[in-house]
């Protein structure tokens, strides 16, 4: 398999290449490319690889600009530290979407997913492959296993109001104001939960739509949220998420 890595952080690119060779020593990394401009030039002057790994934030622009400048007919596995670009990624050649730091098992699953679809891609083209990926109804998490003392219990997602992170521990808060630590990061929860119902308003908080009691608009676009059950501290939507938050509310 021939791949291209589009990543502006050299150590991250090297780590990804090492993981690829750990998975399969015969994988050939044709090039590591740090920018949109360099990627456009490379694809114009070289044969397409079997698969590309693309970081979303490159040194000169977001990688989506590559698709705006050239007709790129290859499958892509996106890598990023930001979850808010997931929907945009799946509109352009996306086979999978991996959150940084990349987990080896998740990388393997993404490659295996691509390999299962590769024959169809070779026979019918990228459009057919992507159709197979994107037309499947996503399976979102329905319940969480929690521990209460020496007992185990489950909580349906319908009973969740929001999740928050404190001192590197993620807590689930139910509508009845019960709080339970869970073994998931907020980054992981974003991938597991229905994006129509959940939105990560800042680095420490992932809310559910029906967990919002009130919203207040402040000068310079700031938005304050009243949640139910209430949090002790004030809750604000991160300024860089205000636009996507409003779009989410209007869906």
C-alpha positions as CSV (number, residue, x, y, z in Angstrom):
1,X,0.0,0.0,0.0
2,X,1.3,3.5,-1.0
3,X,0.3,6.4,1.3
4,X,1.0,10.1,1.6
5,X,1.1,11.8,5.0
6,X,0.0,15.5,5.0
7,X,1.0,16.8,8.4
8,X,2.9,20.0,9.5
9,X,4.2,18.6,12.8
10,X,7.3,16.5,12.0
11,X,7.2,14.5,15.2
12,X,3.5,13.7,14.7
13,X,4.2,12.6,11.1
14,X,7.1,10.4,12.2
15,X,4.9,8.8,14.9
16,X,2.2,8.1,12.4
17,X,4.7,6.6,10.0
18,X,6.1,4.4,12.7
19,X,2.6,3.1,13.6
20,X,1.9,2.4,9.9
21,X,5.0,0.3,9.7
22,X,4.2,-1.4,12.9
23,X,0.9,-2.4,11.4
24,X,2.4,-3.4,8.0
25,X,6.1,-3.1,7.3
26,X,5.4,-3.1,3.5
27,X,3.4,0.1,3.6
28,X,5.3,2.7,1.6
29,X,5.1,6.3,2.7
30,X,5.7,8.2,-0.5
31,X,6.0,11.7,1.0
32,X,5.4,13.7,4.1
33,X,3.9,17.1,3.2
34,X,3.6,20.0,5.6
35,X,1.3,22.5,3.7
36,X,-1.7,22.9,1.4
37,X,0.5,24.5,-1.3
38,X,3.1,21.7,-1.2
39,X,0.3,19.1,-1.3
40,X,-1.3,20.7,-4.3
41,X,2.0,20.7,-6.2
42,X,2.8,17.2,-5.2
43,X,-0.5,15.8,-6.3
44,X,-0.2,17.7,-9.6
45,X,3.2,16.1,-10.4
46,X,2.8,12.5,-9.0
47,X,0.6,9.5,-9.3
48,X,-2.1,9.2,-6.6
49,X,-1.3,7.0,-3.6
50,X,-3.7,4.4,-2.4
51,X,-4.6,6.4,0.7
52,X,-3.8,9.7,2.2
53,X,-3.6,10.7,5.9
54,X,-4.4,14.4,6.3
55,X,-4.1,16.7,9.3
56,X,-6.8,19.3,9.1
57,X,-4.8,22.2,10.4
58,X,-1.7,22.7,8.2
59,X,0.9,25.4,8.3
60,X,-0.7,27.6,5.7
61,X,-4.4,26.6,5.7
62,X,-6.9,23.9,6.4
63,X,-6.5,20.8,4.3
64,X,-10.0,21.2,2.8
65,X,-8.4,23.9,0.6
66,X,-6.6,21.1,-1.2
67,X,-9.9,19.8,-2.5
68,X,-10.9,23.3,-3.6
69,X,-7.8,23.7,-5.7
70,X,-7.5,20.3,-7.4
71,X,-9.8,17.4,-8.2
72,X,-8.4,14.8,-5.7
73,X,-9.7,11.3,-6.4
74,X,-8.2,9.4,-3.5
75,X,-9.7,8.1,-0.1
76,X,-8.5,10.0,3.0
77,X,-8.2,9.3,6.7
78,X,-8.3,12.7,8.5
79,X,-6.4,13.3,11.7
80,X,-7.0,16.3,14.0
81,X,-7.0,17.6,17.5
82,X,-10.3,19.3,16.9
83,X,-13.7,17.5,16.8
84,X,-15.7,20.3,15.2
85,X,-14.5,19.5,11.6
86,X,-15.9,16.0,11.6
87,X,-19.0,16.7,9.5
88,X,-17.0,18.8,7.0
89,X,-14.5,16.0,6.7
90,X,-17.1,13.5,5.7
91,X,-18.2,15.7,2.8
92,X,-14.8,15.2,1.1
93,X,-13.3,11.8,0.4
94,X,-13.3,10.7,4.1
95,X,-12.9,7.1,5.1
96,X,-12.4,7.8,8.8
97,X,-11.6,10.6,11.2
98,X,-9.0,10.1,13.9
99,X,-8.5,12.3,16.9
100,X,-5.0,13.2,18.0
101,X,-3.0,11.9,19.7
102,X,-3.7,9.0,17.4
103,X,-4.5,5.7,19.1
104,X,-2.8,2.7,17.4
105,X,-5.9,0.5,17.7
106,X,-8.1,3.2,16.2
107,X,-5.6,3.6,13.4
108,X,-5.6,-0.1,12.7
109,X,-9.4,-0.1,12.6
110,X,-9.4,2.8,10.1
111,X,-7.0,1.0,7.8
112,X,-8.9,-2.3,8.0
113,X,-12.1,-0.3,7.2
114,X,-10.4,1.1,4.1
115,X,-9.0,-2.4,3.0
116,X,-12.5,-3.9,3.2
117,X,-13.7,-1.2,0.8
118,X,-10.6,-1.1,-1.4
119,X,-11.8,-3.7,-3.9
120,X,-15.0,-1.8,-4.4
121,X,-13.0,1.4,-4.9
122,X,-10.8,-0.3,-7.5
123,X,-13.7,-1.7,-9.4
124,X,-16.2,1.2,-9.2
125,X,-14.2,4.3,-8.2
126,X,-14.1,6.6,-5.2
127,X,-17.7,7.7,-5.4
128,X,-18.9,4.2,-4.9
129,X,-16.5,3.6,-2.0
130,X,-17.6,6.7,-0.2
131,X,-21.2,5.9,-0.8
132,X,-20.7,2.7,1.0
133,X,-19.2,4.5,4.0
134,X,-21.5,7.5,4.2
135,X,-24.9,5.9,3.4
136,X,-24.7,3.6,6.4
137,X,-26.7,4.9,9.3
138,X,-24.2,5.6,12.1
139,X,-24.6,3.6,15.3
140,X,-24.4,6.0,18.2
141,X,-23.9,5.0,21.8
142,X,-27.2,4.2,23.6
143,X,-26.2,3.7,27.2
144,X,-23.3,4.0,29.7
145,X,-22.1,1.5,32.2
146,X,-21.5,3.1,35.6
147,X,-20.4,1.9,39.0
148,X,-22.1,2.8,42.2
149,X,-20.1,1.5,45.1
150,X,-19.8,-2.3,44.5
151,X,-22.7,-2.3,42.0
152,X,-22.9,-1.8,38.3
153,X,-25.7,0.0,36.6
154,X,-26.5,1.4,33.2
155,X,-27.8,4.9,32.2
156,X,-29.5,5.5,28.9
157,X,-28.3,8.4,26.8
158,X,-31.9,9.7,27.0
159,X,-31.3,10.3,30.7
160,X,-28.1,12.3,30.2
161,X,-28.0,16.1,30.5
162,X,-24.3,16.8,29.9
163,X,-20.8,15.6,30.4
164,X,-17.9,17.6,31.9
165,X,-14.2,17.1,32.6
166,X,-12.6,18.1,35.9
167,X,-9.0,17.3,36.9
168,X,-8.7,14.9,33.9
169,X,-11.8,12.9,35.0
170,X,-15.0,12.9,32.8
171,X,-18.3,13.0,34.6
172,X,-21.8,12.1,33.3
173,X,-24.6,14.2,34.8
174,X,-28.1,12.8,34.6
175,X,-31.3,14.8,34.4
176,X,-31.9,13.9,38.0
177,X,-28.6,15.5,38.9
178,X,-26.7,12.3,39.6
179,X,-23.0,12.6,38.7
180,X,-20.9,9.6,37.8
181,X,-17.3,9.3,36.6
182,X,-17.0,7.4,33.3
183,X,-14.0,6.0,31.4
184,X,-14.3,8.2,28.3
185,X,-12.6,11.4,27.3
186,X,-14.7,14.2,25.9
187,X,-12.9,13.7,22.6
188,X,-14.0,10.1,22.5
189,X,-17.6,11.0,23.5
190,X,-17.9,13.4,20.6
191,X,-17.3,10.4,18.2
192,X,-19.7,8.1,20.1
193,X,-22.8,10.3,20.5
194,X,-25.3,11.7,18.1
195,X,-24.1,15.1,16.9
196,X,-27.7,16.2,16.4
197,X,-28.2,15.9,20.2
198,X,-24.8,16.7,21.7
199,X,-22.4,19.6,21.2
200,X,-19.0,20.4,22.8
201,X,-19.4,24.0,23.8
202,X,-15.9,24.3,25.2
203,X,-12.9,22.2,26.1
204,X,-14.4,21.0,29.4
205,X,-18.1,20.6,28.6
206,X,-20.2,18.4,26.2
207,X,-23.9,19.3,26.4
208,X,-27.2,17.7,25.3
209,X,-29.7,19.9,23.5
210,X,-32.5,19.3,26.1
211,X,-30.0,20.0,28.9
212,X,-30.1,23.7,28.0
213,X,-32.5,25.7,30.2
214,X,-31.7,29.3,28.9
215,X,-29.2,31.1,26.7
216,X,-28.0,34.7,27.2
217,X,-26.2,36.7,24.5
218,X,-23.5,39.1,25.7
219,X,-21.5,41.8,23.8
220,X,-18.9,40.6,21.3
221,X,-20.9,37.5,20.5
222,X,-20.4,35.7,23.9
223,X,-23.1,33.2,24.8
224,X,-23.8,32.1,28.3
225,X,-25.8,28.9,29.0
226,X,-28.0,27.9,31.9
227,X,-28.0,24.2,32.2
228,X,-30.3,21.8,33.9
229,X,-29.2,20.5,36.3
230,X,-27.2,23.7,37.0
231,X,-23.5,23.8,37.2
232,X,-21.7,25.6,40.0
233,X,-19.6,27.8,37.7
234,X,-20.9,29.9,34.8
235,X,-21.0,28.2,31.4
236,X,-19.9,30.0,28.2
237,X,-19.6,28.8,24.7
238,X,-16.1,29.1,23.4
239,X,-15.8,32.1,21.1
240,X,-14.4,29.9,18.3
241,X,-17.4,27.6,18.6
242,X,-20.2,30.3,18.6
243,X,-20.9,30.1,14.9
244,X,-21.0,26.3,14.8
245,X,-23.1,26.3,18.0
246,X,-25.7,28.5,16.4
247,X,-25.8,26.3,13.3
248,X,-26.2,23.3,15.5
249,X,-29.2,24.9,17.3
250,X,-30.8,25.7,14.0
251,X,-30.7,22.2,12.6
